[in-house]
Amino acid sequence: MVNLKVLRKNKVVGMLIAFGAVIGTSCENGKVASAESKPVEKNLLQYVNPLMGSDSDFSLSNGNTYPAIATPWGMNFWTPMTSKMGDGWTYKYRDTKIRGIKQTHQPSPWINDYAAFSLMPVTGELKYKEEERGSWFSHKAETVKPDHYSVYLADYDVVAEVAPTERAAHFKFTFPETDQAYILLDAFFQGSMVKIIPEERKIIGYCRNNSGGVPDNFHNYFVAEFDTDFELTHTWGDNWTLSENTKENEGEHVGAIVGFKTSKGKAVHVKVASSFISPAQAQLNLDREIGNKTFEETKNSATEAWEKELQRIQVSSDNTDQLRTFYSCLYRVLLFPRKFYEFNADNEIVHYSPYNGKVEKGYMFTDNGFWDTFRAVFPFFNMMYPELNTQIMEGLANTYKESGWLPEWASPGHRDCMIGSNSAPIIADAHLNGVDGPDAELLLNAVLKNATVADGRPVNSVGRAGLDYYNDLGYVPYDVGIHENAARTLEYAYADFTIAQMAKSLGKNDIADTYYKKSMNYKNLFDPSTKLMRGKNKDGSFQSPFNPVKWGDAFTEGNSLHYTWSVFHDVNGLIDLMGGDDAFVGMLDGVFSMPPEFDASYYGFTIHEIREMQIMNMGNYAHGNQPIQHMIYLYNYAKKPWKTQERIREVLTKLYTPNPDGYCGDEDNGQTSAWYVFSALGFYPVAPATNQYVIGSPLFDEVTLHLQNGKKFTVSANGNSQNNMYIQNASLNGEALNKTWISTEAVQKGGSLDFNMGDTPNKEWAIGEEAAPYSLSKKMAL
């Protein structure tokens, strides 16, 4: 992306925190932020663009997002549909027609949706079939905010609006004068039922569509209450068979149609809620969350929910695009994992278990791929939302109790996607930051099961594929039919380190010692001849021929140049393997300086992750996918922190913009957004479970974090500007800081981190032996 010029120069002080993805950043020649005292900006939602990342398709991801109309971590989202039922790319920015506004639970187009149904208004000749009912629309007549969506459906002269709650939504359809006004409820395929109750002005039913990860008794029960009497009622059955003047239908794919006579400007309101538990619970959710509220009151409640979270981080900036990018990314961080629990008639927290099909007590969260989010999303929760993460840890404990395993990719239950054992770093990092609640022993047992039990895994992504090989040989071999084996080895080794850290914290030193040793298994894949990680055969020989730019094969959605750096816990050990600081820096530099060469033969075509790397003009650096996102921070470990600073600024201002093409690859449940949020603050959690943040280059003049413990932590960057990206010196709470990391505890205690910035590197700052962040081998040598 080319840098964008500042759109307007009003200095803004905002507050923000949370989950999210927003809009892009960057400016040319603009000063980045004022630390002067200003009135707090009350309307931070104005900076959030849910369309950021929506200009995507199968061949190229600029985010692979859809506009999620939702409250933070809501059980249900809503989104306009431009694509057909079942298409993971449900809303594509360049599409021209809308087919409905659907309830969605989709975390990713690659995982697809479940429990979806939609509402759609039409006028004139009745068009209810999916391919016929779509209406032309324009983004110029569309309002897209997290708390409110509105669109003019030109073919029907109708304005459709929706405002969300956690488990419900309020629709408003403004019709023209007509005797033929209709609202369709499409209950989707894979099993559905609708029942129209005219005397109650209500439609009830269920949908069962899913993409896997559900028990046999899975249902999403819905209720829709109207404020206007029905003039007619129709339903349709399988194969779009219309049943006129009927009130009920059930089958593979059914829907309901209610009709009205409307005057010009007549607004028909529909209040909708759903439940995974029962029809009665759906009605309870509706009564509790909307009840007698007007549309504006529902919308205002959603606005307040977002403002509450956004205003936990105060950002000073005169660069509107950077504010828009920051808040848009924050919005994305605050969406997943979604709440998968409800409150029963006795106001108890209960959930339908997507693991055993029963209604159980306690928290449950879902729609998350830990391969992505262990890196920055969950560390962000530990920093800003420890109370929420305590609930998420309880949910993980419940998943273990109900399925016998921890999730790695849940949507809503176990899904066979991605690799690794990344529930371990999430759990260990929470525990080490004091936010795991009463289930620490159970959760440690759960991560130990992942590391010791090979049999009985519900899907291949749960537990550890190749576990017996890993435990016997110290690596997963290349030639035993287990794909992406080198990536698995590296991720298991890091997971072992996090297990050791948690065990040590709980006083289980024998377990800790065992897993610290196992965490050194990364060395088994290091090839001294290439200074890269490489697949290794069962007999101990390296896989051959070896092409470091070959994607996939021994690696996951990347190549050896990307995965070699996945030694989060022992970067100094990797430096030693490569031959010292200079050799290590040379290898880092080489990733950026080489052409964007690639070998896609493993996939048989150029996958979108490869294309996104190729077109960014940053060599083989592939920020659009997660494995390499921490890599730039590693210059700090080799006494070249200024290289981290200039590269971080380049990514912040080049690869993110607040626009529909605003990401450089998949956004992935908040991870690519969390990288931006953390990096814009000035630090990043390179190695969760070490309780450290590694310093980069702060984007804003001043940011204040309003922590849940009531304290404030402020990051200031004096003399900051587009060119002044280099740290000259720093202090923490008034004391000189001559190292490239701060502890997570320092942030939670409150205080201030102050940088003085300049336009040339200070090559003497933070380059001593003790200045580098944590590495296990250095710790063991002490």
N, C-alpha and C positions, 0 to 999 in steps of 0.2 A: 504494500500500500504506500502511496506517496503521502507525505505529511500534509495535514490539513491546516489551513490558516485559521486563526482565531476568528470565530464568527461574531462575537461581541465582547466588549471589554469591561463588562460590569464585574466588579470583584464580589465574590460570593463566599460567605462562610456557611458551610453546610455541615450536617452531622450524619455519619453513616456507619453502619455495621451490618453484618449478616451474611446471607447466601447470595450469589447472584451473577447475572450477566447483564450488561447494560449496553453502552454505546461506545464508539471508538474514541481514541485519543489522538493527540498530536497537534502540533502547530509549527509554523515556521517563524523563527525570530521573535517568538512571544515570550515574555517573562512568565515563569510558571507560578504564580501564587503570591499572595500578600499575607503577611503575618499580622497585619494591623487588625485591631479589634473592630469587628463589624457586627451588625445585628444578625442573629441566627436566622438562616433561610428556613422558612416554615414549609415550603413546598419543594421537597426534594424529589418527589415523583416526576416532576417536570423533566428531570434529567435522565429518567429511565426509559430506554427504548427496547421494548420486548421484541421488536423486529430485528434487532442486532443478531446476525448469524442466520437469518431465515432465507437468504438468497443462496440456496444450496441445492444440490441434487446428488444422485448416486456417484457421479464422476468427479465431483469437486465439492468439498465441504468448506464453506465459509462460516461454519459453526454447527450446521445440522440442527438448528434450533427451530422451534415453533413459538409463536407468541402465547405464552402461558398466562392466562387470566386467572389469577389465583391469589390466595393469601399465603404468607410465608409457611412453607412446609405443609400446605393444605393437603387433605386426603384426596380431594378432587380438583383438577384443573379444568379449564374450558378453553377451547381454541376454535377459530374458524377453520373450516375444511375447504381446501381448494382441490384436493385429490380424492380419489375414490376410497370407499370403505376398505380398510385393511392395508392401505398404502402407508408405509412408515414415514414418507415425506408428506405428511398430512397438509402442510401449508407451505407452499413455495412462493416466494415473494414475486416472481415473475408471472405467476398464473393470473388469469383474468376473471375466473368465475368462482363463486362460493356456493357450496352444496349444502351447507348447514353449519351450525355451531355445536360442537360436540363436547361432551364430558370425556376427558382424556386422562390416562395415567401413564402415558408413554414417557420413558426416560431417555430414549434414543431411537432413531429410525432403525438402527440395527437390531434392537431388542423388540421394537414395535409395541403395540398398544394392548390393553386389556380393559374389559368392563366399560366399553365405550358405547354411547348412544348419542343421538343428535336431535336438535330442533331446527326447523326451517319454516319461515313464512313464505307463502306464495299468494298471488292474486290472479283473477281471471280464470282462464281454463286451468283445471286442476292438473298439475304436473307433480307427481310424487316419486317417480322413478329417479334413481340417482343420476343417470346420464342426461335426464331431461330437465330436472328442476333447478339446476345451477343458474345463478344470476350473475351477469356482468357487474363488476365493481371497480372502483378506483381507489388507490391509496390516498388520493387527495380528498376522498369522502369517507375516510376511515380514521377512527381514533383508537389508538392502541396504547393502553397503559395497564399495569398490573391489576389495578383496581376497577378498570372499566374498559369495555370494548364496544365500539359502535361502528356500524357500516351501513351505507346506503346501498340497497339491493335494487339496481336500476331497472331490471326487467319487471319488478313488481311494485315499484314506487313505495318501498317499505324501508324504514330505518329499523335495524335490529340492534339491540343493546343487551349487554349482560354485565352484572356486577357479582363478584364471588364472595362466598364465605368458605370456611374450611371444608364443610361437607355438603353445601347447598349453593344455590345461585338464584339470582333474581333477573328474569328476562323482561324486556320491554320492547314490544313490537308496535311501531307507529304506522298505521295503515292509511291508504287513500280512501276516498268514498267509493264503495263497491259492495255489491251483493255477493261477491265471490272472494272472500278473504278466508285463508286457511292457515292452520299451523300443523305441521307434520312432526310426529315423533317417530324417528327411525330407531328401532331397537337392535338393529344390526344382526349379523349372521352368527352361526355356531350355536344357535339355540336362543330363542327369545319369546316373550309373551307380553301382550298389551291388553289392558282392560279399561274401557272408557266408562266413567260413572257420571252421567250428565247431571243428576240431581245434586252432586257434590262439586260439579265443574272440575273434574279431576281425571287424570290418567295415571294408572299404576301399572307396574309390570316388572320385568327383569330382563337382563341381558347376560350372556355367558361367554361372549367372545374373549379370546385370549390367545397368546402366542407361546403358551407353555407355562410351567411353574405353578399349576393350580391342581387342587384335588378334584375328584369327580363331582363333588357337591357344590362346586363354585358357582355363585350367583352374585350379580349386582342388582339389588332391588331398588327401583326408583319410584318416586311419586312426583307428579306435576300438578299443581293447583293453579287454576285460572281465575281471573276476576270478572269474566264475561261469560254469559250463557252461550251454550253451543246451539247453533242453528241446524247442524247436521253432524253425524258421526259415521265415519267409514273406517275400515281397517284394511290392511293388505296382508296376504299370506305369502307362502313360498312362491318363488318365481315371479314376484311382484304382481300377484293375482289380487285385483281389487275386489273387496267384499263390501258393497254399498250398504249403508244403513245397518251396519253391525257395530257391536260394542266390544268384541273380544276376539282375539286371535292368538294362536300359539303355534310355533313351528321352528324351522331352521332359521328363518329370517322374516320377521313380521314388523308391522308398524301401525300407527294410529293417525287418523286425520280428523280434526275438528274444524268446523266452519262457522263463519260469522258474517253478519252484515255490518259494515262499518261506515261511519261518516269520515270526512277528511280530517286527519289529525287524530283519529281515535287510537288510543294506546291500549293494547291488550297486554296485561301483565301475567307472567307465569312464574310461579315460585317452585323450584325444583330441588330435590335432595335425593340422596341415595345412601345405601348401606350394604355392606358385605355380609351383614348378620341376618336381617329379616325385613319384611315389609313394614312391620310395626316400628322397627328401629329407624327405617328411612323416614317415616312420618315424624318420629321423635326428633330426628336431626333437623327436619324442616321447621318444626314448631319452635325448637330451641334457637336455631341460628337465624331465622328470618321472622317467623310468626306473623305479626301484624305490621311489620316494618314496611314503609314505602320503598320504592326503588331508590330514591335519593338517600334514605337512611341506610339501606344496605350498602350502597356505594360508599357513603361516608365512613361506615364501619371498616370497610376494606381499606380505604384511604388511611384511616388512623392506624390500622394494623401495620401497613407498610411504613408510614412515617415514623412510628415507634421504633422500628428496627433500623431504618436508614439513619436516623438521627443519633445513633450510638457511635458513629465515627464522624468527627468534625473535620472537614477539609477546607482549607483556604486556597483559593485559586482564582485568577482572572482569566483562565483559559476554559471557556465553556465546553469545548470538545473534550478536554481531559476530565472535566466534571461528569459529562455525559457518559464517557467510557467507564469511568470508575463506578458510578452508580448503577449503570447497566450491568456491569460485571458483578457487582454486589448483589443485585436482584437475582442473578442466576445462582449465586452461591447459596441463597436463602430458599431455594425451591426444593432441593433434594438433600437427604432422603425424605420421602413424604410420610406423613403420619398415616398409619394403617390401623388406627385404633379409634374407638368410639366410646361414648358415655351412655351406659344403659339407664333404665328407668330409675334406678337407685343412685345414679350419678357415679357409678363405678367405672373405672377404665377397663374396657374389655376389647378384645379383637377377635375377628375371625382368623383362624390360623391358616395361612396358605401352605402349611406344612403337614398338618394332620386333619384339616377339615372341621375342627371343633371350634366352639366359641370359648376362648380362654381369657383369664384375667391378666391385666398388665399391659405394658406398652408393646407396640410393634411398629417398626419403621421398615420401609422397603423402597425399591426402585433406586438401586445404587450398585455401581461396579467398583469394588474396592481397588482393583488394579489401577484405576484412575485416581480415586479420591483419597487414598491413604497419603498421598504426597503433600497436599496442601489444604483440601477442604476440611478434613477432620482436625488437623492442627489449628485451623482457623476457628473451629467450634470450641476447641479447648481454650483458645485465647479469649474469644468473645462470648461464647455460649456454653460455659461449663454445665449449666443446669440442663440445657437441651441434650448435651452429649451424655450426661448421666442417664437420661431417659433412653437414649439410643443404645447405651451399653446394656441397660435392662432388657431392651428389645432383642439385642444379640444373645443375651442369656436365655431369653424365652425361645428364640429360634433353636438354640442348642437343645433345650429341654424338649421341644416339640418335634424336632427332626433328627436329633442325634448328632448334628453337625453345625458348624458355623457357616453362614452364607459368604460367598465371594461375589456373586452377581445375583441379586434377588430382584424379581419382577413378575408377580409379587413373591413367589416362592423361588426355590433354587432353579437357576438357569445355567445351561452349559455354555458359558461364554468367558473368554480370556483365560489367563493362567495365573499361577502364583499362589501364595498363601498369605494374602495381604490383610486378612482379618487380624493377623497377629500384630503388625505395627499399629493398626488402629486401636486395638485393645490395650496394648502396652503403652502407647503414648498417652491414652486417656488415664490409665492407672498412674503413670509417672507424674502426670499433672494433677492428680488427686480428684479425678472426675468420673470414676468408674462405679461408684455406689457400693452396694453390699455384696456384689457378685464376683469379686476379684478372684477368689479361689476357684469358683466354678469356671470362670472365663479362662484362667490359666490352664485348668484341666482340658478345656475345649481346644485351646491352641496346641497343647501337648498332644492331644488326640490327632490333630491334623498332621503333626510331625512324626507320629509313631504308628498309626493304624492305616494300612493300605486298603483294606477290604471294606465293602459296604458303603462306599461313597455313592450318594444318590445321583450325581452327574460328574462328569470328568473334571469340571472346574472346581469342585468342592474337595477339600482335603488336598493331597499332593499326588498328582500323576507322576509315576516313576519313583515313588517314595523308597521302595526297597533298593533300587539301584543307587539312589542318592545316599541312603544311609550306609550301604555297603562300600561303595566306591568313592563317595564324596562328590559325586556329580551324576547328572542324568545323561546317559550315553547318547551319542548321535545316531548310532546304528542299531537301535533296538525297537524302532517303530514308534517312538514317542516324539511327536513334533515339538518344535520350539524348545528343545532340550536345554540349550545354553541359557536362554532367558529364564527358564524354570530354575536352573541351578543357581543363578545369580539372585533371583528373588527369594528362593528358599533360604539361601545363606543370610540374606538381610533379615528375613523373618526369624531365623534362628537367633540372630543378635537381639532382636526385640524381645523374644521369649526369655533370653538370658537376663536382659535388663529387668523385666518384670519379675522373674523368679528371684533375682538378687534383692529387689525391693521388698519381696515378701519373706525374705530370710531363708530361701531355699537355695543355699550356696552350691550344693552338689549339682542340682539341675542347671544352675547358672553356669558353672564351670563347663559342663558338658556342651551347652549350647553356644557359649563363647567360642569354644574350639570348633564347633560345627560351622560357625559363621565365617570361619576362614576358608571354607570350601571354595569360595570364589577364586582362590589362587590356582585351583586345579584346572581352570579353563584359560589361564593366561598363557599366551604363546609368546615367548621371548623374541622369536624371530620377527614378529610383526608388531609386537607391543600392543596386541589387541586380544580381546576375548574370542575364543574359537571353539566350535563344537569338538568334542572328544569322543572317540570310539570306546567301546567296552574294553578293548585290549590296551587302552592307554595311549594309543596313537591319536594325533589330531586328525580331524576330518579333512579330506583333500579331494579335489582341489578347493582352495579357499579363496573366496572373493569378498573382501571386506565391505563392498557396497551391495552385496546380495541381500535383498529384503526377505524376511520370513525365514524358512528353512530351520536353522538353529535358533532363530530369534523371533520375536513377536512384534509384528507391525513396525519393523525397523531392521537395521543391519548391525554389524559389529561395531561400526563407528558410533552408533547411538547407544548400544547396550554396554559397551566397555566401561562406561562411567557409572554403572549401576552397582557401585560399591559404597552405598550411602554412609555406612558405618565405619569405613576404614579407608578413607581417601589417601591418607598418608601411606598406608600399606600398598595401595595401587601406585602411588608416586615412586615408592622404592622399587617396585617391580619394573617400572618403566625406565629406571635409571636415574632418578632424581628430579629435582624441580624443573630444570631447563628442558629435559626430555619430555616431561609431562606437559609443560606449557607448549612445547612444540607440537605435541600431538593434539592438544586442544586447538591451537591456532590452525592446524592443518585441516580440521573439520570445516572451518569457515573459509579457508583460502582455496580449497580444491573446487573444481566444478561440481555441479549437482548431478554427478554420475550415479547410475543405479542399475541394478539387475533385478528385473521383475519376474524372472522365469519361474520362481516357486509358485506364483499365483497364476501365471499364464496370461496376465494382462496387467496394465499399470493401475494399481489400486489408487484410490483417491489420496491416501496418505503420502504416497510417493509424489504424485502430481503437485501436491501442496508444498512439499519441500522444494521441488524443482523450480517452481515459478517465483520463489521469494527472493532469489538472488542473495542467499546467505550460505552458499556452498552446500555442504551436506548436513547443515544444521536443520533439524526437522521439528521446529517448535509446535507445529500443528498436531503432534502426537506426544504422548506423555513421557516416554522413557528418557528423553534427553532434556526435559524442561529444567532440571536442576543443574545441568552441566555448566552453564556460564558461571555459576557461583563457585565452581571448583578452582578457579584461578586464585581465590583467597587462600587455599590450602598450600599453594606453591609460591607464596610470597609475591604475587602479582595482582593485588586487589584492584588496581586501576583498570586492568583489563576486564574484570568483572563489571566495574562501574560503567565503562563505555558500552559494553555489549548489552547490559541490562537496559540502559537508556534507548539503545537502538531498537530492541524488541518492543519496549513499552510504546514507543512513538511511531514505529513503522508497521508492526504486525497487528495492532489493535486500532479500530476506529469505531465510532458510535453509529454504524450504518448496517444495512442488511448484509453486507459482505464484510462485516467488521472483525471476524476471527480469521485465523490462518489455518484452521483445521477444526476437527470436532471439538465442541465445547465440553461435552462429556460430564454431565451431572455437576457442573460447577468447578471442575478442576482447572480448566484453562482460564476460567475467570478468576479463580482463587489465586492462581499464579500472578495475574495482573494486580489484584487487590493487595496481596502481600508485597509484591515488588514495588508497587507505587508507594507503599508505606516506607520502604527502605530496607526491608529484610525479608528472609524467606526460610521456611523449615526444611533445609536440605535433607536432614536425617531425623525424621520423627523417632521418638524414644530416646533421644539424647538430650532433650530439654534445652535446645539451643536454636536460635535464629541466626542465620548467616547474613551479613550486611551486603547490600548492593549499592544502589544509588537512588535516594529518595526523589520522587517525581514532584512533590508539592512542597511549597515553602513551609507549611505547617499542617500537621494532622494530629487530632486529639482523639484517643480511644477512650470511650466511656465504658468501663469494665463492669461486669455484673456484680463484683464485690464492692461497688460504689467508688472505686478509685479511678483516677485518670492517668493515662500515659500519653505524653506528647512527644512527637518527633518534629524537629524543626531543622530546616536546611537554609542557613543564612547565605545570601548571595546566590541563591539558586536561579538557574535559567536554562534555556535549551542548551547553550554551550557550556555552562558551568555545571558539568555533570560529575566532576571529580572531587572526591573528599580530600580536603586539605588537612583537617584534624577533626576530632570528635570528643565529646564528653558525655558521660552518663551521670545524671544527677549532680552536675557541677564538677565531677572528677574526670580527669583526662582519660580518654578511652583510646588505647593503642592496640586494639585487637579487632578482628573482623567478625565478631559474633557477640551476641548478648544472650543472656539466659532467659528462658520463658518465665522464670520466677521474677526477674527484674521487671518485666512488663506487668505482671500481676500485682507487684508491690506498688505500682504507680510511680510517677516521676517524669523525667524528661531525658530524651536522647537528642543531643544537639550536634549538628554537623556544620562546618564551614566549608563552602563549596568554591571551586575555581574552575578555570577553563583549561588548565594543564594538570597532568597527573602529579601528585605528590608521591614520589616513588620511595619515600622514607617512612610513610605512614603504615603502621600495622604489618611490618614485614619480619618481625622477630620470630624466633622459634615458638614462643608462647602465644603468638598472635593468631595462629590458625585455629579453626574450629576443631571439634572433637574428632579424633580418629582412634579406633580401638587399639591398634598396634602401638601407638604412642602411649596410650593409657596403660597397656600391659607392660611397657618397658620401664615405667616409673617405679 
